[in-house]
């Protein structure tokens, strides 16, 4: 009898106990919701994208992801995704307003972020 067999029996018993407690289901990987950027069409995890909601007043940034209304997502780390032409399919006539808002807000955040590879002053 090998020395490691006792530990493998314990692990097997723990796995069996887990399965019995969970209705016969083995543990599965947690589901990660994926969304697509409306500008570049890249699919990313939802938490990596910035949500924009269309309201009666126009497009509004929704950092919490909980505002009611039709929403769309853009990449917050790609300035090319904030261009009016690429936002038009979502925001229509308000695309220019949305583009300016994104460039103002996200440009400010981007300029305050520490630059990788550059010494901070």
Backbone bond lengths (Angstrom), bond angles and torsions (degrees), N, CA, C in turn:
res aa  C-N    CA-C-N  psi(-1)  N-CA   C-N-CA  omega(-1)  CA-C   N-CA-C  phi
1 X - - - 1.458 - - 1.521 109.15 -
2 X 1.313 118.11 131.82 1.462 121.60 -178.04 1.522 110.23 -82.56
3 X 1.323 114.80 159.22 1.468 120.05 -177.62 1.519 112.79 -72.02
4 X 1.309 120.02 -27.38 1.458 123.35 -175.58 1.514 114.29 -82.90
5 X 1.316 118.87 -8.58 1.460 120.05 -174.70 1.522 112.56 -68.20
6 X 1.317 118.79 -29.41 1.462 121.29 178.64 1.518 111.65 -64.60
7 X 1.333 116.42 -41.03 1.463 120.02 179.30 1.519 111.50 -69.74
8 X 1.316 118.07 -36.56 1.458 119.42 179.97 1.524 110.54 -68.56
9 X 1.342 117.37 -32.34 1.469 120.53 176.96 1.526 110.18 -67.17
10 X 1.332 116.35 -38.06 1.467 120.53 178.49 1.529 109.75 -65.46
11 X 1.334 116.92 -44.89 1.465 120.70 179.24 1.523 110.57 -62.49
12 X 1.332 117.27 -41.00 1.458 121.42 178.73 1.528 110.46 -63.70
13 X 1.326 116.79 -41.82 1.466 120.90 178.85 1.532 110.67 -64.57
14 X 1.337 117.13 -38.67 1.464 120.34 178.33 1.524 110.92 -66.29
15 X 1.332 117.19 -41.98 1.465 120.82 177.21 1.520 110.77 -62.50
16 X 1.332 116.46 -44.25 1.463 121.12 -179.97 1.526 110.15 -63.34
17 X 1.320 116.78 -41.35 1.462 121.38 178.41 1.532 110.43 -61.57
18 X 1.338 117.25 -42.92 1.464 121.40 179.22 1.522 110.55 -61.94
19 X 1.322 116.51 -45.33 1.463 121.29 -178.75 1.521 110.49 -62.48
20 X 1.309 117.37 -42.75 1.464 120.77 -179.34 1.530 111.27 -66.40
21 X 1.322 118.02 -37.84 1.466 121.67 178.91 1.520 112.08 -69.08
22 X 1.318 118.15 -25.90 1.463 122.28 -174.68 1.519 112.93 -108.44
23 X 1.298 117.00 34.83 1.456 121.41 173.86 1.517 114.60 64.69
24 X 1.312 117.82 30.33 1.454 121.29 177.82 1.516 114.29 82.37
25 X 1.329 117.77 7.69 1.471 120.43 -179.19 1.524 110.45 -98.27
26 X 1.303 115.23 135.90 1.466 120.91 174.32 1.531 107.79 -79.56
27 X 1.320 117.08 155.13 1.466 119.16 178.09 1.529 110.30 -63.20
28 X 1.326 115.95 142.32 1.461 121.18 179.30 1.521 109.44 -122.40
29 X 1.298 116.01 163.99 1.463 120.87 177.93 1.525 109.18 -68.29
30 X 1.332 115.73 145.18 1.459 120.24 179.91 1.527 110.08 -68.91
31 X 1.324 116.14 137.21 1.466 122.05 179.07 1.524 109.84 -71.42
32 X 1.322 116.63 130.62 1.460 122.03 176.56 1.525 107.68 -113.16
33 X 1.355 118.02 115.31 1.466 119.49 -179.77 1.530 110.90 -66.00
34 X 1.317 115.41 134.65 1.461 121.70 179.63 1.530 108.91 -109.27
35 X 1.333 116.44 144.51 1.453 122.23 176.74 1.525 108.34 -134.77
36 X 1.341 115.54 163.86 1.457 120.96 -177.38 1.522 109.90 -116.94
37 X 1.322 116.83 132.60 1.464 121.91 176.11 1.527 108.50 -66.69
38 X 1.338 116.71 132.67 1.467 119.72 -178.24 1.523 112.21 -71.89
39 X 1.322 117.96 -18.86 1.462 120.58 -177.87 1.527 112.44 -90.85
40 X 1.330 117.73 -53.94 1.469 120.33 -175.04 1.528 113.01 -99.97
41 X 1.340 117.51 -7.98 1.473 124.03 178.64 1.534 113.51 66.67
42 X 1.321 117.28 16.26 1.458 120.53 177.66 1.525 109.49 -77.74
43 X 1.336 116.35 134.74 1.465 121.39 177.25 1.523 108.37 -91.64
44 X 1.354 115.05 128.90 1.458 121.14 -179.76 1.519 108.69 -141.83
45 X 1.343 117.30 164.27 1.464 118.80 173.05 1.532 110.04 -59.04
46 X 1.312 115.81 142.69 1.467 122.49 -175.18 1.528 112.28 -52.74
47 X 1.331 117.37 -40.01 1.466 120.12 -175.94 1.533 113.02 -69.32
48 X 1.331 118.20 -13.72 1.462 121.15 178.92 1.529 112.89 -88.13
49 X 1.329 117.58 -10.03 1.462 121.58 -176.82 1.523 110.99 -108.57
50 X 1.325 116.24 158.87 1.466 122.34 177.73 1.522 108.50 -101.17
51 X 1.322 116.93 128.43 1.463 121.51 -178.86 1.523 110.04 -89.78
52 X 1.326 114.59 139.10 1.464 122.93 175.26 1.518 106.37 -120.71
53 X 1.336 116.97 135.67 1.465 121.49 -179.06 1.520 109.00 -117.70
54 X 1.332 116.18 136.44 1.462 120.60 174.28 1.521 108.68 -86.93
55 X 1.332 116.17 120.45 1.461 121.67 175.60 1.525 107.37 -116.42
56 X 1.313 116.45 175.66 1.468 119.83 177.53 1.519 111.33 -62.88
57 X 1.328 116.68 -29.71 1.462 121.15 179.27 1.527 112.10 -79.89
58 X 1.318 117.07 -10.83 1.460 121.32 -178.40 1.514 110.53 124.10
59 X 1.320 117.42 -173.47 1.461 120.81 -179.09 1.529 111.37 -70.77
60 X 1.333 115.49 140.28 1.460 122.35 -178.60 1.524 108.37 -131.76
61 X 1.332 116.98 137.85 1.457 120.57 175.37 1.523 108.85 -71.99
62 X 1.320 115.99 138.77 1.465 121.46 -177.86 1.530 109.73 -128.32
63 X 1.342 117.58 80.77 1.462 119.55 -177.98 1.534 113.68 -66.07
64 X 1.332 117.79 -23.02 1.466 120.35 -179.92 1.521 112.10 -82.48
65 X 1.333 117.41 -23.25 1.465 121.17 -178.55 1.511 113.51 75.75
66 X 1.333 118.11 17.23 1.461 121.19 -174.93 1.533 114.71 -118.12
67 X 1.312 118.27 -2.14 1.474 119.50 -178.51 1.524 110.39 -69.54
68 X 1.333 116.75 144.41 1.467 119.10 178.49 1.527 110.77 -74.73
69 X 1.301 115.87 155.23 1.459 120.99 177.27 1.509 112.02 118.47
70 X 1.315 114.69 172.26 1.457 120.68 -179.61 1.518 108.74 -70.32
71 X 1.304 116.37 125.31 1.452 120.55 -177.26 1.515 112.43 -116.32
72 X 1.316 114.88 157.64 1.457 122.25 174.75 1.525 106.78 -144.53
73 X 1.315 115.71 165.13 1.457 120.62 -174.88 1.519 110.98 -123.92
74 X 1.348 115.66 144.81 1.465 121.91 173.94 1.521 108.57 -132.04
75 X 1.325 115.11 155.75 1.464 121.09 176.87 1.531 108.37 -75.96
76 X 1.322 118.59 120.66 1.462 119.71 -179.00 1.527 112.93 -75.82
77 X 1.334 117.29 -15.86 1.458 120.88 -176.07 1.532 113.80 -101.96
78 X 1.334 117.79 7.31 1.470 121.59 -179.38 1.529 109.90 -124.51
79 X 1.330 118.33 100.05 1.469 120.47 179.89 1.527 113.52 -57.02
80 X 1.315 118.43 -26.78 1.470 119.80 178.95 1.525 111.67 -66.33
81 X 1.323 118.46 -16.79 1.473 122.02 177.63 1.524 112.27 -83.64
82 X 1.315 117.73 -7.27 1.464 121.02 -176.99 1.524 111.68 -98.39
83 X 1.322 118.26 7.84 1.462 123.58 -176.17 1.530 110.23 -76.38
84 X 1.331 115.71 138.53 1.475 121.97 -176.48 1.527 112.70 -52.01
85 X 1.320 116.99 -46.50 1.467 121.18 -176.68 1.530 111.51 -57.15
86 X 1.330 116.88 -38.84 1.462 120.64 -178.10 1.525 112.53 -77.70
87 X 1.325 117.28 -20.74 1.464 121.15 -178.68 1.529 112.11 -91.56
88 X 1.333 117.02 -9.54 1.457 121.34 -173.72 1.527 112.87 -61.63
89 X 1.339 118.35 -36.02 1.468 119.19 -177.57 1.529 111.64 -65.17
90 X 1.326 116.84 -22.57 1.467 119.67 177.97 1.522 111.76 -95.88
91 X 1.324 117.15 -49.66 1.463 121.31 -170.76 1.519 113.86 -96.04
92 X 1.312 119.04 -9.57 1.462 121.48 178.51 1.514 112.13 58.65
93 X 1.330 116.72 -125.80 1.461 122.13 -177.22 1.525 112.29 -65.83
94 X 1.319 117.26 -20.21 1.469 120.91 -179.07 1.529 111.77 -89.42
95 X 1.329 118.42 7.04 1.463 122.01 -176.22 1.525 112.30 -60.63
96 X 1.334 117.49 -40.41 1.460 120.06 -179.66 1.528 110.18 -64.01
97 X 1.325 116.27 -44.32 1.471 121.18 178.36 1.533 110.43 -60.34
98 X 1.319 116.23 -44.00 1.462 121.03 179.94 1.520 110.71 -65.46
99 X 1.317 117.43 -43.13 1.458 121.90 179.42 1.527 110.70 -59.44
100 X 1.329 116.79 -44.95 1.464 120.65 179.14 1.525 111.14 -63.99
101 X 1.336 116.93 -41.20 1.468 120.55 179.23 1.528 110.77 -63.80
102 X 1.324 116.85 -44.47 1.466 120.41 179.26 1.522 110.97 -62.84
103 X 1.321 116.68 -44.31 1.458 119.91 -179.22 1.522 111.34 -64.57
104 X 1.320 117.11 -36.90 1.462 120.71 178.66 1.522 110.93 -68.47
105 X 1.329 116.24 -53.82 1.468 120.80 -175.60 1.524 111.52 -68.96
106 X 1.319 116.95 -53.29 1.458 119.88 -176.05 1.519 111.82 -73.28
107 X 1.314 117.88 -31.12 1.464 120.55 175.35 1.514 111.23 -64.18
108 X 1.327 116.41 -38.25 1.464 121.37 177.56 1.523 110.12 -65.68
109 X 1.326 116.89 -44.25 1.463 121.39 179.42 1.520 109.96 -64.19
110 X 1.331 116.48 -43.44 1.460 121.34 -179.04 1.526 111.11 -63.06
111 X 1.332 118.03 -39.39 1.460 120.86 -178.82 1.529 111.90 -71.51
112 X 1.339 117.65 -23.92 1.459 121.27 179.00 1.519 112.57 -87.46
113 X 1.324 117.68 -16.34 1.461 121.43 -178.64 1.521 109.14 -72.28
114 X 1.347 117.37 142.92 1.460 119.60 177.55 1.526 110.06 -66.00
115 X 1.315 116.47 136.10 1.460 121.74 -179.45 1.525 109.31 -82.96
116 X 1.317 116.71 130.87 1.456 122.03 179.03 1.524 108.50 -73.05
117 X 1.321 116.10 131.85 1.455 120.51 177.28 1.517 114.08 86.10
118 X 1.321 118.13 -9.70 1.460 121.29 179.13 1.522 108.67 -107.89
119 X 1.331 117.58 133.47 1.467 118.85 178.13 1.519 110.40 -67.74
120 X 1.327 116.21 138.86 1.464 119.93 178.60 1.511 109.31 -77.84
121 X 1.329 116.24 145.95 1.464 120.42 -177.81 1.488 111.19 -102.22
